[in-house]
Amino acid sequence: MRAILVTAFEPFGGETVNASWEATKRIDGWRCGDAVATAWMLPCVYGACVAELVAAFERLEPGVVLMTGQAARRGMVSVERFARRGASATRQDNRGAVLNAGEGPDLLEATVPPGLVARAIRGAGVAARVSTDAGDYVCNHLYYGALRRLAGPPASAAAIFIHLPATPGQSPPRASARRLAPDEAARALRAGIEAMLR
């Protein structure tokens, strides 16, 4: 069986739920042809999240890596085109640290076409768009670190990051009024993975 690695984050900012994990855990063990998905929760911590993703990648040797995170201010699924090195993350992570940007290219790009993934998600009945801003928090940090690790030549896996809106049961500050139920979000992730496998 080919492996699909799907990551999500633990709750952060005093919340008890993270929309990305609520969706991702629903597709753990899901099979698509000869590929099977493994859900992996990452700490909302700079550095540690990248190290854990790398460890999971080395253990599973997946052909597809789909990273997910929560973006409560957004009202639809956002498929991220870029990760930025210079993102100035001033918010503390779950261990109280802030990010110091390291070395590397200013921008790294998804290894699969974001438009293809977004179209597949819309085809599954879930609103989605391509985004060019993965934020300035742990999500962008993970995405940048993962793309650097997976960079070729040749690229060792199809990799992309998807931001999900908050769930209906959450109440994070300044959240969009538009929410996405975990089952719908899981349907979006499955559609995105199917597009990545093609």
C-alpha positions in Angstrom: 0.0 0.0 0.0 1.1 3.5 -0.8 1.1 5.9 2.2 -0.7 9.2 2.5 0.4 11.4 5.4 -2.3 13.9 6.6 -1.2 16.2 9.4 -3.2 18.5 11.6 -2.5 20.6 14.7 -3.4 20.3 18.4 -5.7 23.0 19.8 -4.1 26.4 20.5 -4.9 29.8 21.8 -6.8 28.4 24.8 -9.2 26.4 22.7 -10.1 22.8 23.3 -10.7 21.9 19.6 -8.7 22.5 16.4 -10.8 22.3 13.2 -7.9 20.7 11.3 -7.7 17.7 13.7 -11.4 17.3 13.8 -11.4 16.8 10.0 -8.1 14.9 9.7 -8.9 12.2 12.3 -12.0 11.3 10.3 -9.9 10.2 7.3 -7.4 8.1 9.3 -7.3 4.7 7.6 -9.3 5.9 4.5 -8.2 4.1 1.3 -8.0 5.6 -2.1 -7.1 2.9 -4.6 -3.9 1.3 -3.4 -3.1 4.3 -1.0 -4.1 4.6 2.7 -4.2 7.7 4.8 -2.6 8.2 8.2 -3.7 11.1 10.3 -0.9 12.7 12.4 -1.5 15.4 15.1 1.4 17.9 15.4 2.2 20.2 18.3 1.4 23.9 17.7 5.0 24.6 18.4 7.7 26.2 16.2 10.5 23.8 15.3 8.8 20.8 17.0 6.0 20.6 14.4 8.5 20.4 11.6 10.6 17.8 13.4 7.6 15.6 14.0 6.4 15.9 10.4 9.9 14.8 9.2 9.9 11.9 11.6 6.4 10.8 10.3 7.6 11.2 6.7 10.7 9.1 7.3 8.6 6.4 9.0 5.8 6.2 6.4 7.6 7.3 3.2 4.4 8.7 1.8 3.9 9.7 -1.8 1.4 12.4 -0.7 1.7 14.8 2.2 -1.4 17.0 3.0 -0.8 19.4 5.8 -3.9 21.1 7.4 -4.4 23.9 9.8 -7.2 26.1 11.2 -7.8 29.6 9.9 -10.9 30.7 11.9 -11.1 34.1 10.2 -11.6 32.5 6.8 -15.0 31.4 5.6 -13.9 28.7 3.1 -11.2 26.1 2.5 -8.0 27.8 1.5 -5.4 25.8 -0.6 -2.1 27.5 0.0 0.2 28.1 -3.0 3.2 29.5 -1.0 5.1 29.2 2.2 7.1 32.3 3.2 10.4 32.4 5.0 10.1 35.9 6.2 6.7 35.6 7.8 7.0 37.7 11.0 5.3 35.4 13.5 4.9 37.4 16.7 2.2 35.2 18.3 3.4 32.8 20.9 3.1 29.1 20.2 1.8 26.6 22.7 5.2 26.7 24.5 5.3 30.5 24.7 8.0 30.9 21.9 7.9 33.3 18.9 9.5 32.6 15.6 12.9 33.8 14.3 13.0 33.5 10.6 15.9 31.3 9.4 17.7 31.0 6.2 16.4 29.9 2.8 14.5 31.2 -0.2 11.9 33.9 0.4 9.1 31.7 -1.0 8.6 28.0 -1.5 5.7 26.7 -3.7 3.5 23.7 -3.3 4.7 20.6 -5.2 1.2 20.1 -6.8 -0.9 22.7 -8.5 -3.1 24.4 -5.9 -5.8 25.2 -8.5 -6.2 21.5 -9.2 -6.8 20.7 -5.5 -9.2 23.6 -5.0 -11.2 22.6 -8.1 -11.5 19.0 -6.8 -12.7 20.3 -3.4 -15.3 22.5 -5.1 -16.3 19.5 -7.2 -17.1 17.7 -3.9 -19.5 20.5 -2.9 -17.3 22.4 -0.5 -16.3 26.0 -1.1 -12.6 26.4 -1.7 -10.1 28.9 -3.2 -6.4 29.2 -3.8 -4.6 31.4 -1.3 -1.2 33.0 -1.6 -0.9 33.8 2.2 -0.3 30.9 4.5 -0.3 33.3 7.5 2.4 34.2 9.9 1.9 31.5 12.6 2.9 27.9 13.1 1.0 26.8 9.9 3.3 28.8 7.6 6.3 27.7 9.6 5.4 24.1 9.2 4.7 24.5 5.5 8.0 26.2 4.8 9.9 23.6 6.8 8.2 20.7 5.1 8.7 22.0 1.6 12.4 22.6 2.3 12.7 19.0 3.6 10.8 17.5 0.7 12.5 19.5 -2.0 14.4 17.6 -4.7 15.5 17.3 -7.2 13.4 15.3 -7.6 10.6 16.3 -5.2 10.1 13.3 -2.9 6.4 13.7 -2.4 3.4 15.7 -3.6 2.9 18.2 -0.8 0.4 21.0 -0.1 -1.1 22.9 2.9 -4.9 23.5 3.4 -6.4 25.9 5.8 -9.9 25.0 7.2 -12.5 27.3 8.7 -13.5 26.9 12.3 -16.2 24.3 13.2 -19.7 25.3 14.1 -19.0 24.5 17.8 -16.0 26.7 18.1 -16.0 30.4 19.2 -12.5 31.7 18.5 -12.0 35.5 18.5 -12.8 37.3 15.3 -13.9 34.1 13.6 -15.8 34.2 10.3 -19.5 33.6 10.6 -19.1 31.0 7.9 -18.1 27.7 9.5 -17.4 24.2 8.2 -18.6 21.0 9.9 -15.9 18.4 10.4 -17.6 15.9 8.1 -17.7 18.4 5.3 -14.1 19.3 5.9 -13.1 15.7 5.8 -14.9 15.4 2.5 -12.9 18.3 1.2 -9.6 16.7 2.3 -10.5 13.4 0.6 -11.3 15.2 -2.6 -8.0 17.1 -2.4 -6.1 13.9 -1.8 -7.7 12.2 -4.8 -6.6 15.1 -7.0 -3.1 14.9 -5.6 -2.9 11.1 -6.3 -4.0 11.7 -9.9 
